[in-house]
Structure formats: structure tokens, C-alpha cells
Amino acid sequence: MIKSILSRKVEIRNNGLNGKGIFAKEFIKKGEMVFIKGGHLLTRNEIFSTGVINSYFPISD
């Protein structure tokens, strides 16, 4: 099972402008991880050769 992880220091709520957003409930230190989006790690070739993936957020090349 692939799942996302959300820090207890943040919450998802309606931002009143364009839908939902992530908002801090507590102080967050610089560089601290607050959200990890679940998914699959793919190579560049896999991203562009599959019909299943219709959006992606690259981590790096």
C-alpha cells in the first residue's frame, strides 16, 4: 500500500481562494519535512513511456 505522510505540525484545510492548502499548527524548523506524497519512484524513461502516469512531481533528474 502506498500512502502519503503528513506531519502532526500541519493540517490540510480550505484556503478560501482555490481549494485546499497545508497550514502550520506549530513552529516548523527550516528544512524540517512536513509532507511526503506517496507514490512510485520511476526513471525518466518510465515516466514518459507509461500511459498510467498522468502527473508527476520530479524529485531530481
C-alpha positions in Angstrom: 0.0 0.0 0.0 1.3 3.4 -1.0 0.4 6.3 1.3 1.3 9.9 2.0 2.7 11.1 5.3 1.6 14.4 6.9 3.4 15.9 9.9 1.3 16.4 13.0 2.6 20.0 12.9 0.5 20.8 9.9 -3.1 20.4 8.8 -5.0 20.4 5.5 -7.9 22.9 5.3 -9.8 25.1 2.8 -7.8 28.2 2.0 -10.8 30.2 0.7 -9.1 31.0 -2.6 -8.5 27.9 -4.8 -9.3 24.9 -2.7 -7.2 23.1 0.0 -3.8 24.0 1.4 -1.4 22.9 4.1 -1.2 25.2 7.1 1.2 25.1 10.1 -0.3 24.4 13.5 3.1 24.6 15.2 6.5 26.2 14.5 8.4 24.3 11.8 12.2 24.4 11.7 14.0 25.3 8.4 14.5 22.1 6.4 12.0 20.0 8.5 9.9 17.6 6.5 6.2 18.2 6.8 4.7 16.2 3.9 5.6 13.2 1.9 3.4 12.4 -1.1 3.1 8.7 -1.6 3.8 7.2 -5.0 6.2 5.3 -7.1 9.8 6.0 -7.9 10.3 5.9 -11.6 13.1 6.5 -14.0 12.8 9.4 -16.5 12.2 6.8 -19.3 9.4 5.1 -17.3 7.7 8.5 -16.7 7.4 9.3 -20.4 6.7 5.7 -21.6 3.8 4.8 -19.5 0.2 5.6 -20.1 -0.7 5.1 -16.5 1.1 8.1 -15.0 -0.7 11.3 -15.9 1.0 13.7 -13.5 4.3 13.6 -11.5 6.4 15.7 -9.2 10.1 15.1 -10.0 12.5 14.8 -7.0 15.5 15.3 -9.3 17.0 14.0 -12.5 
